[in-house]
Amino acid sequence: MDAQVAAAAYAYAVRHHALLIHYIWDLPPWRLGEGRPDWVWCLWGHFLRVPRIGRRYPERAGYYSRLRYVATRAREVWVPTAHTAASVAERLAIACRHVPFCFDSDRFTPAPAGGSRGLLTVSRLARHKNHAAVIRAAARFTPKLPVRIIGVGGERDGLERLARELDVPCSIESNLTDAAMVDAYRRAEVVVCPSRFEGFGLTPMEAIACATPVVVSDIPPHRELLGEAPYYFTLDDDAALVAAIAAARAGPKPSSDVLSQVTIPAAAERFATGLRPYLS
């Protein structure tokens, strides 16, 4: 849960003498940097924060200070990946329980093969998501590959400008229906997930579940959760990304076997196992 929800949940737990299990999705390193949290107290259900003078968290200091306050007082802290567990241990000095989440395995399923074409990338339009690398890679093919980006965020103008400069056919969309989102995965020739940082990484899972070839950045959560199903490339190596896309276009469809432990039923069983001692 995010820090705003966690703060409300903590206040509720205090009022009703309930235990709290805090699920931390990720800790982006550029937001915490080498900083330290602000001083935080929870008094009569209300949070009071005094900004630290000097070396604070560089971004969203209040948000992550509240998150840390709640995490240090929760009965348990759960995380989706070993990478997040290591990050929480290093930056918050808190031991975690590794409880992987899931993707929507009921919704994302294969469909009969159609006329697939072009590259698809799905995520927020934020700098660390690295969408520009996909546009640059598409420009190196002959003919240039069309790129479809689904997401919202502040990088939109810059991505559209880059696509124009490189003469890459590029569409940026948002607010798709559930059915249209699934259809986008099924119609793509290759789904590219070039992110520099992920807490869990739903996009490649959804693509693999739809039997669409996937190219991903070689970062720890992708390796941990996806095994050998995708084609990997090294960050900041456009030639490696182009080669991975070419291999994905020529290769077989991915097997969904790698997703067996991140389906809804598998996650439900994990969560039930973790909660059972507190519910009996």
CORCORGI-V624839 format. One record per pair of residues at least 12 apart in sequence whose ideal C-beta (glycine too) atoms are under 10 Angstrom apart, sorted by the first residue. I is the first residue (numbers start at 1). J is the second residue. Records with the same first field share a line. If there is no record, write none. Layout:
# CORCORGI-V624839
I=J + J
This chain:
# CORCORGI-V624839
1=20 + 21 + 22 + 23 + 24 + 25 + 67 + 70
2=23 + 24 + 25 + 63 + 66 + 67
3=22 + 24 + 47 + 60 + 62 + 63 + 64 + 65 + 66 + 67 + 68 + 69 + 70 + 71
4=63 + 66 + 67
5=22 + 23 + 70
6=20 + 22 + 23 + 24 + 63 + 66 + 67 + 68 + 69 + 70 + 71 + 74
7=40 + 42 + 45 + 46 + 47 + 63 + 66 + 67 + 69 + 70
8=45 + 47 + 70
9=21 + 22 + 70 + 74
10=22 + 42 + 45 + 47 + 66 + 69 + 70 + 71 + 73 + 74
11=42 + 44 + 45 + 46 + 47 + 70
12=45
13=70 + 73 + 74 + 75
14=42 + 44 + 45 + 73
15=44 + 45
18=75 + 278
19=74 + 75 + 76 + 278
20=70 + 71 + 73 + 74 + 75 + 76 + 77
21=74 + 75 + 76 + 77 + 78 + 97 + 99 + 271 + 274 + 275 + 278
22=67 + 70 + 71 + 72 + 73 + 74 + 75 + 76 + 77 + 78 + 79 + 88 + 94 + 96
23=71 + 74 + 76 + 77 + 78 + 79 + 80 + 96 + 97 + 99 + 101 + 271
24=67 + 68 + 70 + 71 + 74 + 77 + 78 + 79 + 80 + 84 + 85 + 87 + 88 + 92 + 94 + 96 + 199
25=78 + 79 + 80 + 81 + 84 + 101 + 198 + 199 + 200
26=79 + 80 + 81 + 83 + 84 + 87 + 88 + 197 + 198 + 199 + 200 + 221
27=64 + 67 + 68 + 79 + 83 + 84 + 86 + 87 + 88 + 90 + 91 + 92 + 197 + 199
28=59 + 60 + 64 + 87 + 126 + 128 + 196 + 197 + 198 + 199
29=87 + 90 + 91 + 128 + 197
30=58 + 59 + 127 + 128 + 196 + 197
31=57 + 58 + 59 + 60 + 61 + 63 + 64
32=56 + 57 + 58 + 59 + 60 + 61 + 64 + 68 + 87 + 90 + 91 + 92
33=55 + 56 + 57 + 58 + 59 + 91
34=55 + 57 + 58 + 91
35=52 + 54 + 55 + 56 + 57 + 58 + 59 + 61 + 64 + 65 + 91
36=52 + 54 + 55 + 56 + 57 + 61 + 65 + 68
37=49 + 52 + 56 + 57 + 61 + 62 + 64 + 65 + 66 + 67 + 68 + 69 + 72 + 91 + 92
38=50 + 51 + 52 + 53 + 56 + 57 + 61 + 62 + 64 + 65 + 66 + 68 + 69
39=51 + 52 + 65 + 69
40=62 + 65 + 66 + 67 + 68 + 69 + 70 + 72
41=69
42=66 + 69 + 70 + 73
47=62 + 65 + 66 + 69 + 70
49=61 + 62 + 65 + 66 + 69
50=65
51=65
52=65
57=91
64=91 + 92
67=92
68=88 + 91 + 92 + 93 + 94
71=88 + 92 + 93 + 94 + 96
72=92 + 93 + 94
74=94
75=278
76=94 + 95 + 96 + 97 + 99 + 274 + 275 + 277 + 278
77=89 + 92 + 94 + 95 + 96 + 97 + 99
78=96 + 97 + 98 + 99 + 100 + 101 + 270 + 271 + 274
79=94 + 96 + 97 + 98 + 99 + 100 + 101 + 199 + 200
80=98 + 99 + 100 + 101 + 102 + 198 + 199 + 200 + 201 + 221 + 224 + 225 + 262 + 267
81=98 + 99 + 100 + 101 + 198 + 199 + 200 + 201 + 220 + 221 + 222 + 224 + 225
82=96 + 98 + 100 + 220 + 221 + 224 + 225
83=197 + 198 + 199 + 200 + 219 + 220 + 221 + 222 + 223 + 224 + 225
84=96 + 98 + 198 + 199 + 200 + 220 + 221 + 224
85=97 + 98 + 99
86=220
87=199 + 220
97=270 + 274
98=224 + 270
99=267 + 270 + 271 + 273 + 274 + 275
100=200 + 224 + 225 + 261 + 262 + 266 + 267 + 270
101=199 + 200 + 202 + 225 + 262 + 264 + 267 + 270 + 271
102=200 + 202 + 205 + 259 + 261 + 262 + 263 + 264 + 265 + 266 + 267 + 268 + 270 + 271
103=200 + 201 + 202 + 203 + 204 + 205 + 206 + 207 + 208 + 209 + 225 + 259 + 262 + 263 + 264 + 267
104=178 + 181 + 182 + 202 + 205 + 206 + 209 + 263 + 264
105=205 + 206 + 209 + 256 + 259 + 260 + 262 + 263 + 264 + 265 + 266 + 267
106=209 + 263 + 264 + 265
107=178 + 179 + 181 + 182 + 206 + 209 + 210 + 264
108=178 + 181 + 182 + 185 + 186 + 202 + 205 + 206 + 207 + 208 + 209 + 210 + 211 + 212 + 256 + 259
109=182 + 185 + 186 + 209 + 210 + 211 + 256
110=185 + 186 + 208 + 209 + 210 + 211 + 212 + 253 + 256
111=182 + 183 + 185 + 186 + 187 + 210 + 211 + 212
112=186
113=186 + 211 + 253
114=183 + 186 + 187
115=187 + 189
116=186 + 187 + 188 + 189 + 190 + 212 + 213 + 249
117=145 + 146 + 148 + 187 + 188 + 189 + 190
118=138 + 145 + 146 + 147 + 148 + 169 + 170 + 171 + 187 + 188 + 189 + 190
119=134 + 135 + 137 + 138 + 141 + 145 + 146 + 147 + 148 + 149 + 168 + 170 + 188 + 189 + 190 + 191 + 192 + 215 + 245 + 248 + 249
120=134 + 146 + 147 + 148 + 149 + 150 + 184 + 185 + 186 + 187 + 188 + 189 + 190 + 191 + 192 + 193 + 203 + 207 + 212 + 214
121=133 + 134 + 135 + 147 + 148 + 149 + 150 + 151 + 172 + 188 + 190 + 191 + 192 + 193 + 194 + 195 + 203 + 207 + 215
122=148 + 149 + 150 + 151 + 173 + 176 + 181 + 184 + 185 + 188 + 191 + 192 + 193 + 202 + 203 + 204 + 206 + 207
123=149 + 150 + 151 + 152 + 153 + 193 + 194 + 195 + 198 + 201 + 202 + 203
124=151 + 152 + 153 + 154 + 155 + 195
125=149 + 150 + 151 + 152 + 153 + 154 + 155 + 156 + 157 + 158 + 159 + 172 + 174
126=151 + 152 + 153 + 154 + 155 + 195 + 196 + 197
127=153 + 154 + 155 + 158 + 196
128=155 + 195 + 196 + 197 + 198
129=149 + 151 + 153 + 155 + 193 + 194 + 195 + 196 + 197 + 198 + 203
130=155 + 192 + 193 + 194 + 195 + 196 + 197 + 217 + 235 + 236 + 241
131=147 + 149 + 151 + 153 + 155 + 156 + 158 + 159 + 162 + 163 + 170 + 172 + 192 + 194 + 195
132=155 + 158 + 159 + 162 + 163 + 166 + 194
133=192 + 194 + 195 + 196 + 217 + 233 + 235 + 236 + 237 + 238 + 241 + 242
134=147 + 148 + 149 + 159 + 163 + 168 + 170 + 190 + 192 + 193 + 194 + 215 + 241 + 245
135=147 + 149 + 159 + 160 + 162 + 163 + 164 + 165 + 166 + 168 + 170
136=162 + 163 + 166 + 168 + 194 + 238 + 241 + 242
137=168 + 192 + 194 + 215 + 233 + 238 + 239 + 240 + 241 + 242 + 243 + 244 + 245 + 246
138=163 + 166 + 168 + 169 + 170 + 192 + 241 + 242 + 245
139=162 + 163 + 165 + 166 + 167 + 168 + 238 + 242
140=166 + 168 + 238 + 239 + 241 + 242 + 245 + 246
141=168 + 242 + 245 + 246 + 249
143=169
144=163 + 166 + 167 + 168 + 169 + 170
145=168 + 169 + 170 + 189 + 190 + 242 + 245 + 249
146=163 + 168 + 169 + 170 + 171 + 189
147=159 + 163 + 166 + 168 + 169 + 170 + 171 + 172 + 192
148=169 + 170 + 171 + 172 + 173 + 184 + 187 + 188 + 191
149=163 + 170 + 171 + 172 + 173 + 174 + 192
150=171 + 172 + 173 + 174 + 175 + 176 + 180 + 181 + 184 + 185 + 203
151=172 + 173 + 174 + 203
152=172 + 173 + 174 + 175
153=172 + 174
155=172
156=172 + 174
157=172
159=172
160=172
181=206
182=206 + 209 + 210
183=210
184=206 + 207 + 210 + 212
185=203 + 206 + 207 + 208 + 209 + 210 + 211 + 212 + 214
186=207 + 210 + 211 + 212
187=210 + 212
188=207 + 210 + 212 + 213 + 214
189=212 + 213 + 245 + 248 + 249
190=207 + 212 + 213 + 214 + 215 + 231 + 244 + 245 + 246 + 247 + 248 + 249 + 251
191=203 + 204 + 206 + 207 + 208 + 210 + 212 + 213 + 214 + 215 + 216 + 230 + 248 + 254
192=204 + 207 + 213 + 214 + 215 + 216 + 217 + 230 + 231 + 233 + 241 + 244 + 245 + 248
193=205 + 206 + 207 + 214 + 215 + 216 + 217 + 219 + 222 + 226 + 230
194=215 + 216 + 217 + 219 + 233 + 235 + 241 + 244
195=216 + 217 + 219 + 221 + 222 + 235
196=217 + 219 + 235 + 236
197=217 + 219 + 220 + 221
198=216 + 217 + 219 + 220 + 221 + 222 + 225
199=221
200=221 + 224 + 225 + 262
201=216 + 217 + 219 + 221 + 222 + 224 + 225 + 226 + 262
202=225 + 262
203=216
204=216 + 217 + 221 + 222 + 225 + 226 + 229 + 230 + 254 + 258 + 259
205=225 + 226 + 229 + 230 + 256 + 258 + 259 + 262 + 263
206=259
207=229 + 230 + 254
208=226 + 227 + 229 + 230 + 253 + 254 + 255 + 256 + 257 + 258 + 259 + 262
209=254 + 256 + 259 + 262 + 263
210=253 + 254 + 256
211=252 + 253 + 254 + 255 + 256
212=248 + 253 + 254
213=229 + 230 + 231 + 244 + 245 + 247 + 248 + 249 + 250 + 251 + 252 + 253 + 254
214=226 + 229 + 230 + 231 + 232 + 244 + 248 + 253 + 254
215=230 + 231 + 232 + 233 + 240 + 241 + 242 + 243 + 244 + 245 + 246 + 247 + 248 + 249
216=229 + 230 + 231 + 232 + 233 + 244
217=230 + 232 + 233 + 234 + 235 + 236 + 237 + 240 + 241 + 244
218=230 + 232 + 233 + 234 + 235 + 237 + 240 + 244
219=232 + 235
225=258 + 259 + 261 + 262
226=254 + 258 + 259 + 262
227=254 + 255 + 257 + 258 + 259
228=254 + 255 + 258
229=253 + 254 + 255 + 256 + 257 + 258 + 259
230=244 + 248 + 254 + 258
231=243 + 244 + 245 + 246 + 247 + 248 + 249 + 251 + 254
232=244
233=245 + 247
